[in-house]
Amino acid sequence: WLFAWLMALIILPLASASCLGTSLAYGEFAAGWIKLVKALGVVVAIFEVFLCLSNRIDESGAISVYWGVLVSSIACFVVFRRGFSVAGLCLIFSGNVLRVAGYIILMIVPPGCKHVGMHRFNCPYPEEFNHNAIYHLFIAASVLAIYFGVDAKFTKAKEIAYWEELRRNEEKSPKEKDRRCTLAW
C-alpha cells in the first residue's frame, strides 16, 4: 500500500498543477505562468515524497490537499475571469468547482473518520464508503468535466480554423486560384 500511496502523492500535485495550467492557457495567460505552476507542483510532489521517505507518513497528503484547494480555486477564478462565452469553459469551471468540493470534504472530515473499527466515532460516513470514496467521486467527475470542456474548446477552435481557411481561399485573387501552368500573356 505504501508504493500506491507514494505514487498518489507524486501524481496528485502534478495533476492539480496541470488543471490550473489548462485554465491558465484558456485564460490566455503567458506560458511563464503555466511553467511556474507546474514547477510548484513538482516541488509539492517532492516534499510529499520526502515526508514518506522520512517516516512521517501520517503528515503526508495534507500538503497535496491544500495545494489542490489553492490551485483549483485559482483555476475557478481564472476561468470565471475569461468568461463562459468561450466554448468549453463552463465545463472546465464546473470541473474545478468539483475538485474544490472534493478537497473540502477531505479537509473537514471529523477526526474519528480517520480511524477504523471501534475507534471510529462521530463519523457521518460509513466505513465501507468513507470520505475518501466520496472525494474520489468528486475528482473523477471533475476529470470528466474538464476533459469534455477541453474537447469542446478544441472542437470549436478546429471549426473556426476551418472556416477561416475557407475564407482565406475565397479572398485569393483569381490569378492565385488558377494553378494551371500557362504563360502569363
N, C-alpha and C positions, 0 to 999 in steps of 0.2 A: 504494500500500500504506500510505502514511503516513496518509491520510484514514481508512482502515479501522481502522488501529491506534489512531488518536486516538479514534474512536467507541467502540472496545472499552475504551479506558482511561476513558472517561466512563461507559459503561454498567456495567462490572464492579463498581465500588464501590457504585453505586446499587442494583444487583441484590443484592449481598451485604447491604446495609443493609435492603432490602425483605424478604429472607429472615429476617433477625433480627427485623424488625418484625412479621412474621407470627407468629413463635414467641412474641414478647412479648405480642402480642394474645391468642393462645390460652393463654398462660401467665397471663393476667389481670393483666398489668402496666398501670400507668397510661398514658394517652395521651402524657403528657410524655416518658416514656422512649422511646416509639416515635418521636416527633418529634426527640428528641436524636440517636438513632441515624441517622435519615435525614439530619439536618443534618451529622453527622460524615461520612456517605457523600458528601455534596456537597463537603465540604472536601477529602476524599481525591481525588475526581474533579478538582477544580480544581487541586490540586497536581500531579496526573499531567499535566494539560494544560499547566501551567506548565513541567514538565520537557521535554515535547515541543517546545513553542514556543521554549524557550531552548537548543535544540540539545544537550540532554542525553538523547538518545533511548535510549542504552544503559542509563541509570539508570531509565527509565520502566518501569512494570509491576510492579516489585518491591513498591512500597508497596501497590498494589492486592492483590497476592497475600497479603502479611502481614495486611492489613485483612480479606481474605476468610477467612483461617485464624482470626483472632481472633473475628470476628462469627459465623462458622459454629460454632466451638467453644462460644461463649456460647449460641448458639441450641440446641445439643445439651443443654447443662445446663439451660436454661430449660424445654425440653420434658420432660426427664427429671424435673425438679422437679415439674412439673404432673402427671406420671404418664401411663401408657399406657392407662388405663381410658377416657379420653375418645376418642370416635371420631376416627380420622384422625391422631392424634398420633404413633402408632408409625411411620406413613409419613413424616410430617414429620421426625421424628427420623432415620429412615433417610436421607432426602434430605440432611439437614445433615451426617450422617456421610460420605455420598458426596462432598459438597462439600469437606469437610476432607481426605479421601483424595486428591482431585484436586489440591488446593492443595499438599499434602505432596509429591506427585510432582513438581510444578514446583520446590519448594524443595530437594529432594535430588538433582536431576538433576546428573550429573557435568559439569564444565566443558567437556569435549570434545564433549558433545551440543549445545552452543550454536554449533558451527561446522559448516561443510559441506565435503564433498569429503575431500581427503587430511588436512585438519586435524582431522578428526572421529575421534579415537582414544579408547579406553576408554569407549565409549558402548554401553550394553546395548540401546538402541533402534535399530531400523533407520532409515535416513534417510527412507524413504518414509512410515513410520508412526511418527513420533517421539513424544517425551514430550508435546508439545503436543496431538497427536491423542488420546493416552490421557487427558490432562487433560480435553479436551473431551468425551470419552465419559463420564467421571465427572460432569461438570457437566450434560450432557444427561440422564443417569439421575437426577441429583438434582432437576432441574426436574420430571421426570415424577413422581417420588415425592412431592415437595412439592405439586404440583398435585393429585394424587389424594388426598393427605392432607387438603388444604383442601376438596376436593369432598366427601369423606366426612364431614368435620366439618360442612359446610354442610347436607348432606342430612340428617344426624342432627338438627341444630338445627331444620330445617324440619319434620321429623316430630314432634319434641317440641312445637313451636308448634302444629301441627295438633291433636294430642291434648289440649293444654291448652285450646285454643279449644272443642273438643267438650265438655270437662269443664265449662268456664265456662257453656256454653249449657245443660247439663243441670242446673246448680245454680241457674239463674234461677227465680224464683217463677213460679207459673202465670199470675199477672197480667202479668208481664213477657213471658211467652211468647205470650200472647194479644194479637195485634196488630189485632184487629178494632175497628172504630170503633163502639162501642156506649156507651150510658150506663152509668155506674157502678152504678146501683141495680138 
